[in-house]
Amino acid sequence: MIQSFTENKPSKRSRGGLLPMVRIYERFSQLANSAFADSGRISDLERAHGELVRSLMTEIERVASESVKTPREVVQMGKLSI
């Protein structure tokens, strides 16, 4: 999943909007929480979420700096609504 975050490229056609990598993480998070809810491995899942969120935030910063149509501040503001 981290690799898919780093390979993500901003859309050259659209302005702003929720980045696909945020949607991917949201779906993964929901499925993983459901799958591991009753297991004793929830602490491992929380650790993995921490790594994924750090990677996601780093990549949002990268996409914001590469975006030519959308001001960096707008991309960064979008991550606050995650």
PyMOL Python script that loads the backbone (N, CA, C, O; Angstrom):
from pymol import cmd

cmd.read_pdbstr("""\
ATOM      1  N   MET A   1       0.826  -1.180   0.000  1.00  0.00           N
ATOM      2  CA  MET A   1       0.000   0.000   0.000  1.00  0.00           C
ATOM      3  C   MET A   1       0.875   1.250   0.000  1.00  0.00           C
ATOM      4  O   MET A   1       0.574   2.218  -0.699  1.00  0.00           O
ATOM      5  N   ILE A   2       1.948   1.236   0.773  1.00  0.00           N
ATOM      6  CA  ILE A   2       2.851   2.392   0.790  1.00  0.00           C
ATOM      7  C   ILE A   2       3.408   2.638  -0.604  1.00  0.00           C
ATOM      8  O   ILE A   2       3.548   3.784  -1.029  1.00  0.00           O
ATOM      9  N   GLN A   3       3.727   1.553  -1.319  1.00  0.00           N
ATOM     10  CA  GLN A   3       4.239   1.696  -2.674  1.00  0.00           C
ATOM     11  C   GLN A   3       3.187   2.346  -3.579  1.00  0.00           C
ATOM     12  O   GLN A   3       3.527   3.174  -4.424  1.00  0.00           O
ATOM     13  N   SER A   4       1.926   1.979  -3.410  1.00  0.00           N
ATOM     14  CA  SER A   4       0.887   2.605  -4.240  1.00  0.00           C
ATOM     15  C   SER A   4       0.758   4.093  -3.925  1.00  0.00           C
ATOM     16  O   SER A   4       0.437   4.885  -4.812  1.00  0.00           O
ATOM     17  N   PHE A   5       1.004   4.483  -2.673  1.00  0.00           N
ATOM     18  CA  PHE A   5       0.991   5.905  -2.326  1.00  0.00           C
ATOM     19  C   PHE A   5       2.110   6.633  -3.061  1.00  0.00           C
ATOM     20  O   PHE A   5       1.892   7.708  -3.620  1.00  0.00           O
ATOM     21  N   THR A   6       3.303   6.052  -3.062  1.00  0.00           N
ATOM     22  CA  THR A   6       4.447   6.729  -3.671  1.00  0.00           C
ATOM     23  C   THR A   6       4.352   6.773  -5.192  1.00  0.00           C
ATOM     24  O   THR A   6       4.949   7.643  -5.826  1.00  0.00           O
ATOM     25  N   GLU A   7       3.605   5.840  -5.780  1.00  0.00           N
ATOM     26  CA  GLU A   7       3.455   5.818  -7.232  1.00  0.00           C
ATOM     27  C   GLU A   7       2.307   6.698  -7.712  1.00  0.00           C
ATOM     28  O   GLU A   7       2.116   6.856  -8.918  1.00  0.00           O
ATOM     29  N   ASN A   8       1.551   7.265  -6.801  1.00  0.00           N
ATOM     30  CA  ASN A   8       0.397   8.082  -7.156  1.00  0.00           C
ATOM     31  C   ASN A   8       0.846   9.379  -7.813  1.00  0.00           C
ATOM     32  O   ASN A   8       1.759  10.053  -7.336  1.00  0.00           O
ATOM     33  N   LYS A   9       0.189   9.714  -8.911  1.00  0.00           N
ATOM     34  CA  LYS A   9       0.468  10.963  -9.626  1.00  0.00           C
ATOM     35  C   LYS A   9      -0.788  11.825  -9.593  1.00  0.00           C
ATOM     36  O   LYS A   9      -1.895  11.308  -9.748  1.00  0.00           O
ATOM     37  N   PRO A  10      -0.633  13.122  -9.393  1.00  0.00           N
ATOM     38  CA  PRO A  10      -1.821  13.983  -9.401  1.00  0.00           C
ATOM     39  C   PRO A  10      -2.444  14.034 -10.790  1.00  0.00           C
ATOM     40  O   PRO A  10      -1.737  13.992 -11.796  1.00  0.00           O
ATOM     41  N   SER A  11      -3.757  14.123 -10.841  1.00  0.00           N
ATOM     42  CA  SER A  11      -4.464  14.213 -12.106  1.00  0.00           C
ATOM     43  C   SER A  11      -4.167  15.557 -12.753  1.00  0.00           C
ATOM     44  O   SER A  11      -4.219  16.596 -12.096  1.00  0.00           O
ATOM     45  N   LYS A  12      -3.860  15.532 -14.028  1.00  0.00           N
ATOM     46  CA  LYS A  12      -3.574  16.775 -14.732  1.00  0.00           C
ATOM     47  C   LYS A  12      -4.867  17.426 -15.233  1.00  0.00           C
ATOM     48  O   LYS A  12      -4.865  18.601 -15.601  1.00  0.00           O
ATOM     49  N   ARG A  13      -5.967  16.673 -15.249  1.00  0.00           N
ATOM     50  CA  ARG A  13      -7.239  17.201 -15.748  1.00  0.00           C
ATOM     51  C   ARG A  13      -8.077  17.866 -14.674  1.00  0.00           C
ATOM     52  O   ARG A  13      -8.708  18.894 -14.920  1.00  0.00           O
ATOM     53  N   SER A  14      -8.086  17.289 -13.488  1.00  0.00           N
ATOM     54  CA  SER A  14      -8.994  17.823 -12.471  1.00  0.00           C
ATOM     55  C   SER A  14      -8.265  18.741 -11.509  1.00  0.00           C
ATOM     56  O   SER A  14      -7.044  18.690 -11.362  1.00  0.00           O
ATOM     57  N   ARG A  15      -9.042  19.569 -10.872  1.00  0.00           N
ATOM     58  CA  ARG A  15      -8.502  20.493  -9.875  1.00  0.00           C
ATOM     59  C   ARG A  15      -8.979  20.037  -8.515  1.00  0.00           C
ATOM     60  O   ARG A  15     -10.170  19.806  -8.307  1.00  0.00           O
ATOM     61  N   GLY A  16      -8.064  19.911  -7.611  1.00  0.00           N
ATOM     62  CA  GLY A  16      -8.422  19.573  -6.236  1.00  0.00           C
ATOM     63  C   GLY A  16      -9.104  18.231  -6.129  1.00  0.00           C
ATOM     64  O   GLY A  16      -8.817  17.313  -6.897  1.00  0.00           O
ATOM     65  N   GLY A  17     -10.005  18.120  -5.177  1.00  0.00           N
ATOM     66  CA  GLY A  17     -10.704  16.867  -4.976  1.00  0.00           C
ATOM     67  C   GLY A  17      -9.917  15.941  -4.072  1.00  0.00           C
ATOM     68  O   GLY A  17      -8.748  16.178  -3.769  1.00  0.00           O
ATOM     69  N   LEU A  18     -10.571  14.903  -3.659  1.00  0.00           N
ATOM     70  CA  LEU A  18      -9.940  13.932  -2.778  1.00  0.00           C
ATOM     71  C   LEU A  18      -8.995  13.063  -3.589  1.00  0.00           C
ATOM     72  O   LEU A  18      -9.372  12.555  -4.645  1.00  0.00           O
ATOM     73  N   LEU A  19      -7.801  12.891  -3.120  1.00  0.00           N
ATOM     74  CA  LEU A  19      -6.818  12.094  -3.831  1.00  0.00           C
ATOM     75  C   LEU A  19      -7.195  10.616  -3.765  1.00  0.00           C
ATOM     76  O   LEU A  19      -7.668  10.144  -2.731  1.00  0.00           O
ATOM     77  N   PRO A  20      -6.990   9.884  -4.860  1.00  0.00           N
ATOM     78  CA  PRO A  20      -7.332   8.461  -4.870  1.00  0.00           C
ATOM     79  C   PRO A  20      -6.652   7.682  -3.744  1.00  0.00           C
ATOM     80  O   PRO A  20      -7.235   6.738  -3.210  1.00  0.00           O
ATOM     81  N   MET A  21      -5.436   8.063  -3.382  1.00  0.00           N
ATOM     82  CA  MET A  21      -4.735   7.312  -2.338  1.00  0.00           C
ATOM     83  C   MET A  21      -5.424   7.451  -0.984  1.00  0.00           C
ATOM     84  O   MET A  21      -5.315   6.561  -0.142  1.00  0.00           O
ATOM     85  N   VAL A  22      -6.128   8.554  -0.769  1.00  0.00           N
ATOM     86  CA  VAL A  22      -6.870   8.727   0.482  1.00  0.00           C
ATOM     87  C   VAL A  22      -8.066   7.787   0.491  1.00  0.00           C
ATOM     88  O   VAL A  22      -8.378   7.182   1.517  1.00  0.00           O
ATOM     89  N   ARG A  23      -8.732   7.664  -0.648  1.00  0.00           N
ATOM     90  CA  ARG A  23      -9.862   6.732  -0.742  1.00  0.00           C
ATOM     91  C   ARG A  23      -9.393   5.293  -0.541  1.00  0.00           C
ATOM     92  O   ARG A  23     -10.056   4.511   0.140  1.00  0.00           O
ATOM     93  N   ILE A  24      -8.264   4.949  -1.129  1.00  0.00           N
ATOM     94  CA  ILE A  24      -7.718   3.597  -0.982  1.00  0.00           C
ATOM     95  C   ILE A  24      -7.437   3.306   0.483  1.00  0.00           C
ATOM     96  O   ILE A  24      -7.802   2.244   0.987  1.00  0.00           O
ATOM     97  N   TYR A  25      -6.792   4.240   1.167  1.00  0.00           N
ATOM     98  CA  TYR A  25      -6.494   4.029   2.584  1.00  0.00           C
ATOM     99  C   TYR A  25      -7.782   3.915   3.400  1.00  0.00           C
ATOM    100  O   TYR A  25      -7.878   3.079   4.299  1.00  0.00           O
ATOM    101  N   GLU A  26      -8.753   4.741   3.093  1.00  0.00           N
ATOM    102  CA  GLU A  26     -10.014   4.699   3.849  1.00  0.00           C
ATOM    103  C   GLU A  26     -10.675   3.327   3.720  1.00  0.00           C
ATOM    104  O   GLU A  26     -11.117   2.754   4.716  1.00  0.00           O
ATOM    105  N   ARG A  27     -10.743   2.799   2.497  1.00  0.00           N
ATOM    106  CA  ARG A  27     -11.338   1.473   2.290  1.00  0.00           C
ATOM    107  C   ARG A  27     -10.547   0.396   3.019  1.00  0.00           C
ATOM    108  O   ARG A  27     -11.117  -0.472   3.679  1.00  0.00           O
ATOM    109  N   PHE A  28      -9.219   0.464   2.889  1.00  0.00           N
ATOM    110  CA  PHE A  28      -8.370  -0.516   3.570  1.00  0.00           C
ATOM    111  C   PHE A  28      -8.586  -0.469   5.076  1.00  0.00           C
ATOM    112  O   PHE A  28      -8.711  -1.507   5.725  1.00  0.00           O
ATOM    113  N   SER A  29      -8.628   0.716   5.618  1.00  0.00           N
ATOM    114  CA  SER A  29      -8.788   0.891   7.056  1.00  0.00           C
ATOM    115  C   SER A  29     -10.103   0.286   7.544  1.00  0.00           C
ATOM    116  O   SER A  29     -10.134  -0.400   8.566  1.00  0.00           O
ATOM    117  N   GLN A  30     -11.164   0.537   6.826  1.00  0.00           N
ATOM    118  CA  GLN A  30     -12.464  -0.015   7.210  1.00  0.00           C
ATOM    119  C   GLN A  30     -12.454  -1.537   7.165  1.00  0.00           C
ATOM    120  O   GLN A  30     -12.935  -2.193   8.090  1.00  0.00           O
ATOM    121  N   LEU A  31     -11.905  -2.102   6.086  1.00  0.00           N
ATOM    122  CA  LEU A  31     -11.855  -3.560   5.961  1.00  0.00           C
ATOM    123  C   LEU A  31     -10.955  -4.185   7.022  1.00  0.00           C
ATOM    124  O   LEU A  31     -11.312  -5.195   7.628  1.00  0.00           O
ATOM    125  N   ALA A  32      -9.796  -3.586   7.243  1.00  0.00           N
ATOM    126  CA  ALA A  32      -8.854  -4.132   8.224  1.00  0.00           C
ATOM    127  C   ALA A  32      -9.429  -4.066   9.630  1.00  0.00           C
ATOM    128  O   ALA A  32      -9.290  -5.015  10.402  1.00  0.00           O
ATOM    129  N   ASN A  33     -10.065  -2.968   9.968  1.00  0.00           N
ATOM    130  CA  ASN A  33     -10.670  -2.850  11.298  1.00  0.00           C
ATOM    131  C   ASN A  33     -11.768  -3.883  11.493  1.00  0.00           C
ATOM    132  O   ASN A  33     -11.902  -4.447  12.579  1.00  0.00           O
ATOM    133  N   SER A  34     -12.553  -4.137  10.458  1.00  0.00           N
ATOM    134  CA  SER A  34     -13.598  -5.163  10.550  1.00  0.00           C
ATOM    135  C   SER A  34     -12.990  -6.551  10.701  1.00  0.00           C
ATOM    136  O   SER A  34     -13.454  -7.359  11.505  1.00  0.00           O
ATOM    137  N   ALA A  35     -11.949  -6.817   9.923  1.00  0.00           N
ATOM    138  CA  ALA A  35     -11.337  -8.146   9.946  1.00  0.00           C
ATOM    139  C   ALA A  35     -10.617  -8.441  11.258  1.00  0.00           C
ATOM    140  O   ALA A  35     -10.627  -9.581  11.722  1.00  0.00           O
ATOM    141  N   PHE A  36      -9.998  -7.439  11.855  1.00  0.00           N
ATOM    142  CA  PHE A  36      -9.194  -7.659  13.055  1.00  0.00           C
ATOM    143  C   PHE A  36      -9.888  -7.235  14.349  1.00  0.00           C
ATOM    144  O   PHE A  36      -9.273  -7.260  15.415  1.00  0.00           O
ATOM    145  N   ALA A  37     -11.150  -6.848  14.268  1.00  0.00           N
ATOM    146  CA  ALA A  37     -11.856  -6.318  15.441  1.00  0.00           C
ATOM    147  C   ALA A  37     -11.859  -7.290  16.618  1.00  0.00           C
ATOM    148  O   ALA A  37     -11.701  -6.868  17.763  1.00  0.00           O
ATOM    149  N   ASP A  38     -12.033  -8.567  16.356  1.00  0.00           N
ATOM    150  CA  ASP A  38     -12.136  -9.550  17.436  1.00  0.00           C
ATOM    151  C   ASP A  38     -10.854 -10.340  17.663  1.00  0.00           C
ATOM    152  O   ASP A  38     -10.851 -11.317  18.411  1.00  0.00           O
ATOM    153  N   SER A  39      -9.776  -9.928  17.029  1.00  0.00           N
ATOM    154  CA  SER A  39      -8.525 -10.676  17.183  1.00  0.00           C
ATOM    155  C   SER A  39      -7.649 -10.035  18.256  1.00  0.00           C
ATOM    156  O   SER A  39      -7.888  -8.904  18.679  1.00  0.00           O
ATOM    157  N   GLY A  40      -6.661 -10.757  18.675  1.00  0.00           N
ATOM    158  CA  GLY A  40      -5.706 -10.226  19.645  1.00  0.00           C
ATOM    159  C   GLY A  40      -4.595  -9.427  18.990  1.00  0.00           C
ATOM    160  O   GLY A  40      -3.637  -9.035  19.656  1.00  0.00           O
ATOM    161  N   ARG A  41      -4.711  -9.182  17.699  1.00  0.00           N
ATOM    162  CA  ARG A  41      -3.651  -8.505  16.942  1.00  0.00           C
ATOM    163  C   ARG A  41      -3.974  -7.052  16.659  1.00  0.00           C
ATOM    164  O   ARG A  41      -3.377  -6.446  15.770  1.00  0.00           O
ATOM    165  N   ILE A  42      -4.895  -6.493  17.390  1.00  0.00           N
ATOM    166  CA  ILE A  42      -5.305  -5.109  17.124  1.00  0.00           C
ATOM    167  C   ILE A  42      -4.150  -4.128  17.317  1.00  0.00           C
ATOM    168  O   ILE A  42      -4.092  -3.109  16.630  1.00  0.00           O
ATOM    169  N   SER A  43      -3.230  -4.418  18.240  1.00  0.00           N
ATOM    170  CA  SER A  43      -2.084  -3.517  18.438  1.00  0.00           C
ATOM    171  C   SER A  43      -1.172  -3.521  17.211  1.00  0.00           C
ATOM    172  O   SER A  43      -0.602  -2.490  16.852  1.00  0.00           O
ATOM    173  N   ASP A  44      -1.037  -4.687  16.567  1.00  0.00           N
ATOM    174  CA  ASP A  44      -0.249  -4.748  15.332  1.00  0.00           C
ATOM    175  C   ASP A  44      -0.917  -3.928  14.232  1.00  0.00           C
ATOM    176  O   ASP A  44      -0.248  -3.240  13.461  1.00  0.00           O
ATOM    177  N   LEU A  45      -2.225  -4.010  14.173  1.00  0.00           N
ATOM    178  CA  LEU A  45      -2.968  -3.245  13.175  1.00  0.00           C
ATOM    179  C   LEU A  45      -2.812  -1.748  13.420  1.00  0.00           C
ATOM    180  O   LEU A  45      -2.637  -0.982  12.472  1.00  0.00           O
ATOM    181  N   GLU A  46      -2.872  -1.333  14.658  1.00  0.00           N
ATOM    182  CA  GLU A  46      -2.708   0.090  14.982  1.00  0.00           C
ATOM    183  C   GLU A  46      -1.318   0.582  14.608  1.00  0.00           C
ATOM    184  O   GLU A  46      -1.164   1.706  14.129  1.00  0.00           O
ATOM    185  N   ARG A  47      -0.312  -0.249  14.823  1.00  0.00           N
ATOM    186  CA  ARG A  47       1.053   0.108  14.426  1.00  0.00           C
ATOM    187  C   ARG A  47       1.141   0.270  12.905  1.00  0.00           C
ATOM    188  O   ARG A  47       1.749   1.216  12.404  1.00  0.00           O
ATOM    189  N   ALA A  48       0.527  -0.665  12.187  1.00  0.00           N
ATOM    190  CA  ALA A  48       0.538  -0.593  10.720  1.00  0.00           C
ATOM    191  C   ALA A  48      -0.191   0.665  10.240  1.00  0.00           C
ATOM    192  O   ALA A  48       0.254   1.327   9.302  1.00  0.00           O
ATOM    193  N   HIS A  49      -1.308   0.987  10.885  1.00  0.00           N
ATOM    194  CA  HIS A  49      -2.028   2.210  10.521  1.00  0.00           C
ATOM    195  C   HIS A  49      -1.133   3.434  10.713  1.00  0.00           C
ATOM    196  O   HIS A  49      -1.158   4.354   9.896  1.00  0.00           O
ATOM    197  N   GLY A  50      -0.352   3.448  11.778  1.00  0.00           N
ATOM    198  CA  GLY A  50       0.553   4.573  12.017  1.00  0.00           C
ATOM    199  C   GLY A  50       1.534   4.760  10.878  1.00  0.00           C
ATOM    200  O   GLY A  50       1.753   5.879  10.414  1.00  0.00           O
ATOM    201  N   GLU A  51       2.128   3.654  10.425  1.00  0.00           N
ATOM    202  CA  GLU A  51       3.070   3.729   9.302  1.00  0.00           C
ATOM    203  C   GLU A  51       2.370   4.199   8.032  1.00  0.00           C
ATOM    204  O   GLU A  51       2.895   5.034   7.296  1.00  0.00           O
ATOM    205  N   LEU A  52       1.192   3.659   7.785  1.00  0.00           N
ATOM    206  CA  LEU A  52       0.461   4.035   6.575  1.00  0.00           C
ATOM    207  C   LEU A  52       0.053   5.504   6.587  1.00  0.00           C
ATOM    208  O   LEU A  52       0.155   6.184   5.566  1.00  0.00           O
ATOM    209  N   VAL A  53      -0.401   5.990   7.720  1.00  0.00           N
ATOM    210  CA  VAL A  53      -0.811   7.397   7.807  1.00  0.00           C
ATOM    211  C   VAL A  53       0.389   8.317   7.616  1.00  0.00           C
ATOM    212  O   VAL A  53       0.284   9.335   6.933  1.00  0.00           O
ATOM    213  N   ARG A  54       1.531   7.969   8.215  1.00  0.00           N
ATOM    214  CA  ARG A  54       2.744   8.784   8.008  1.00  0.00           C
ATOM    215  C   ARG A  54       3.117   8.823   6.531  1.00  0.00           C
ATOM    216  O   ARG A  54       3.437   9.884   5.993  1.00  0.00           O
ATOM    217  N   SER A  55       3.075   7.666   5.879  1.00  0.00           N
ATOM    218  CA  SER A  55       3.390   7.604   4.454  1.00  0.00           C
ATOM    219  C   SER A  55       2.379   8.404   3.639  1.00  0.00           C
ATOM    220  O   SER A  55       2.751   9.120   2.709  1.00  0.00           O
ATOM    221  N   LEU A  56       1.117   8.281   3.984  1.00  0.00           N
ATOM    222  CA  LEU A  56       0.067   9.008   3.283  1.00  0.00           C
ATOM    223  C   LEU A  56       0.274  10.514   3.395  1.00  0.00           C
ATOM    224  O   LEU A  56       0.152  11.224   2.398  1.00  0.00           O
ATOM    225  N   MET A  57       0.581  11.006   4.573  1.00  0.00           N
ATOM    226  CA  MET A  57       0.794  12.444   4.767  1.00  0.00           C
ATOM    227  C   MET A  57       2.017  12.932   3.992  1.00  0.00           C
ATOM    228  O   MET A  57       2.000  14.019   3.415  1.00  0.00           O
ATOM    229  N   THR A  58       3.069  12.130   3.983  1.00  0.00           N
ATOM    230  CA  THR A  58       4.269  12.479   3.215  1.00  0.00           C
ATOM    231  C   THR A  58       3.938  12.595   1.733  1.00  0.00           C
ATOM    232  O   THR A  58       4.374  13.530   1.062  1.00  0.00           O
ATOM    233  N   GLU A  59       3.167  11.643   1.232  1.00  0.00           N
ATOM    234  CA  GLU A  59       2.831  11.655  -0.186  1.00  0.00           C
ATOM    235  C   GLU A  59       1.855  12.774  -0.528  1.00  0.00           C
ATOM    236  O   GLU A  59       1.911  13.309  -1.636  1.00  0.00           O
ATOM    237  N   ILE A  60       0.971  13.141   0.380  1.00  0.00           N
ATOM    238  CA  ILE A  60       0.091  14.291   0.133  1.00  0.00           C
ATOM    239  C   ILE A  60       0.931  15.556   0.003  1.00  0.00           C
ATOM    240  O   ILE A  60       0.666  16.400  -0.853  1.00  0.00           O
ATOM    241  N   GLU A  61       1.941  15.682   0.853  1.00  0.00           N
ATOM    242  CA  GLU A  61       2.856  16.832   0.746  1.00  0.00           C
ATOM    243  C   GLU A  61       3.553  16.833  -0.610  1.00  0.00           C
ATOM    244  O   GLU A  61       3.697  17.884  -1.235  1.00  0.00           O
ATOM    245  N   ARG A  62       3.990  15.650  -1.067  1.00  0.00           N
ATOM    246  CA  ARG A  62       4.672  15.545  -2.361  1.00  0.00           C
ATOM    247  C   ARG A  62       3.730  15.948  -3.486  1.00  0.00           C
ATOM    248  O   ARG A  62       4.101  16.738  -4.354  1.00  0.00           O
ATOM    249  N   VAL A  63       2.521  15.413  -3.476  1.00  0.00           N
ATOM    250  CA  VAL A  63       1.554  15.730  -4.524  1.00  0.00           C
ATOM    251  C   VAL A  63       1.221  17.218  -4.507  1.00  0.00           C
ATOM    252  O   VAL A  63       1.068  17.839  -5.559  1.00  0.00           O
ATOM    253  N   ALA A  64       1.108  17.784  -3.309  1.00  0.00           N
ATOM    254  CA  ALA A  64       0.813  19.217  -3.196  1.00  0.00           C
ATOM    255  C   ALA A  64       1.913  20.050  -3.833  1.00  0.00           C
ATOM    256  O   ALA A  64       1.631  21.055  -4.486  1.00  0.00           O
ATOM    257  N   SER A  65       3.151  19.646  -3.651  1.00  0.00           N
ATOM    258  CA  SER A  65       4.250  20.425  -4.219  1.00  0.00           C
ATOM    259  C   SER A  65       4.368  20.227  -5.726  1.00  0.00           C
ATOM    260  O   SER A  65       4.900  21.093  -6.420  1.00  0.00           O
ATOM    261  N   GLU A  66       3.872  19.081  -6.252  1.00  0.00           N
ATOM    262  CA  GLU A  66       3.942  18.808  -7.687  1.00  0.00           C
ATOM    263  C   GLU A  66       2.736  19.345  -8.448  1.00  0.00           C
ATOM    264  O   GLU A  66       2.795  19.480  -9.670  1.00  0.00           O
ATOM    265  N   SER A  67       1.660  19.650  -7.762  1.00  0.00           N
ATOM    266  CA  SER A  67       0.420  20.044  -8.420  1.00  0.00           C
ATOM    267  C   SER A  67       0.601  21.376  -9.136  1.00  0.00           C
ATOM    268  O   SER A  67       1.050  22.359  -8.546  1.00  0.00           O
ATOM    269  N   VAL A  68       0.243  21.392 -10.419  1.00  0.00           N
ATOM    270  CA  VAL A  68       0.400  22.622 -11.196  1.00  0.00           C
ATOM    271  C   VAL A  68      -0.893  23.427 -11.264  1.00  0.00           C
ATOM    272  O   VAL A  68      -0.850  24.647 -11.423  1.00  0.00           O
ATOM    273  N   LYS A  69      -2.042  22.766 -11.146  1.00  0.00           N
ATOM    274  CA  LYS A  69      -3.316  23.472 -11.266  1.00  0.00           C
ATOM    275  C   LYS A  69      -3.886  23.905  -9.927  1.00  0.00           C
ATOM    276  O   LYS A  69      -4.567  24.926  -9.836  1.00  0.00           O
ATOM    277  N   THR A  70      -3.611  23.140  -8.903  1.00  0.00           N
ATOM    278  CA  THR A  70      -4.209  23.425  -7.601  1.00  0.00           C
ATOM    279  C   THR A  70      -3.156  23.994  -6.673  1.00  0.00           C
ATOM    280  O   THR A  70      -2.092  23.394  -6.518  1.00  0.00           O
ATOM    281  N   PRO A  71      -3.415  25.127  -6.055  1.00  0.00           N
ATOM    282  CA  PRO A  71      -2.444  25.687  -5.116  1.00  0.00           C
ATOM    283  C   PRO A  71      -2.134  24.701  -3.988  1.00  0.00           C
ATOM    284  O   PRO A  71      -3.015  23.978  -3.522  1.00  0.00           O
ATOM    285  N   ARG A  72      -0.896  24.684  -3.565  1.00  0.00           N
ATOM    286  CA  ARG A  72      -0.434  23.757  -2.536  1.00  0.00           C
ATOM    287  C   ARG A  72      -1.297  23.829  -1.275  1.00  0.00           C
ATOM    288  O   ARG A  72      -1.601  22.806  -0.661  1.00  0.00           O
ATOM    289  N   GLU A  73      -1.679  25.021  -0.905  1.00  0.00           N
ATOM    290  CA  GLU A  73      -2.477  25.198   0.308  1.00  0.00           C
ATOM    291  C   GLU A  73      -3.821  24.495   0.203  1.00  0.00           C
ATOM    292  O   GLU A  73      -4.331  23.977   1.196  1.00  0.00           O
ATOM    293  N   VAL A  74      -4.400  24.473  -1.002  1.00  0.00           N
ATOM    294  CA  VAL A  74      -5.692  23.814  -1.198  1.00  0.00           C
ATOM    295  C   VAL A  74      -5.538  22.305  -1.048  1.00  0.00           C
ATOM    296  O   VAL A  74      -6.372  21.657  -0.416  1.00  0.00           O
ATOM    297  N   VAL A  75      -4.483  21.743  -1.621  1.00  0.00           N
ATOM    298  CA  VAL A  75      -4.241  20.307  -1.485  1.00  0.00           C
ATOM    299  C   VAL A  75      -4.016  19.962  -0.026  1.00  0.00           C
ATOM    300  O   VAL A  75      -4.554  18.969   0.465  1.00  0.00           O
ATOM    301  N   GLN A  76      -3.231  20.766   0.674  1.00  0.00           N
ATOM    302  CA  GLN A  76      -2.962  20.500   2.082  1.00  0.00           C
ATOM    303  C   GLN A  76      -4.226  20.653   2.915  1.00  0.00           C
ATOM    304  O   GLN A  76      -4.434  19.885   3.854  1.00  0.00           O
ATOM    305  N   MET A  77      -5.071  21.619   2.596  1.00  0.00           N
ATOM    306  CA  MET A  77      -6.312  21.793   3.330  1.00  0.00           C
ATOM    307  C   MET A  77      -7.206  20.570   3.149  1.00  0.00           C
ATOM    308  O   MET A  77      -7.914  20.174   4.075  1.00  0.00           O
ATOM    309  N   GLY A  78      -7.176  19.980   1.975  1.00  0.00           N
ATOM    310  CA  GLY A  78      -7.972  18.788   1.716  1.00  0.00           C
ATOM    311  C   GLY A  78      -7.595  17.635   2.616  1.00  0.00           C
ATOM    312  O   GLY A  78      -8.450  16.817   2.957  1.00  0.00           O
ATOM    313  N   LYS A  79      -6.333  17.547   3.010  1.00  0.00           N
ATOM    314  CA  LYS A  79      -5.931  16.442   3.875  1.00  0.00           C
ATOM    315  C   LYS A  79      -6.452  16.631   5.291  1.00  0.00           C
ATOM    316  O   LYS A  79      -6.549  15.661   6.042  1.00  0.00           O
ATOM    317  N   LEU A  80      -6.787  17.848   5.670  1.00  0.00           N
ATOM    318  CA  LEU A  80      -7.330  18.084   7.001  1.00  0.00           C
ATOM    319  C   LEU A  80      -8.730  17.519   7.145  1.00  0.00           C
ATOM    320  O   LEU A  80      -9.190  17.278   8.261  1.00  0.00           O
ATOM    321  N   SER A  81      -9.408  17.306   6.034  1.00  0.00           N
ATOM    322  CA  SER A  81     -10.774  16.794   6.100  1.00  0.00           C
ATOM    323  C   SER A  81     -10.835  15.280   6.009  1.00  0.00           C
ATOM    324  O   SER A  81     -11.917  14.717   5.842  1.00  0.00           O
ATOM    325  N   ILE A  82      -9.703  14.614   6.115  1.00  0.00           N
ATOM    326  CA  ILE A  82      -9.664  13.150   6.021  1.00  0.00           C
ATOM    327  C   ILE A  82     -10.388  12.550   7.195  1.00  0.00           C
ATOM    328  O   ILE A  82     -10.473  11.328   7.309  1.00  0.00           O
TER     329      ILE A  82
END
""", "prot")
cmd.dss("prot")
cmd.show_as("cartoon", "prot")
cmd.util.cbc("prot")
cmd.orient("prot")
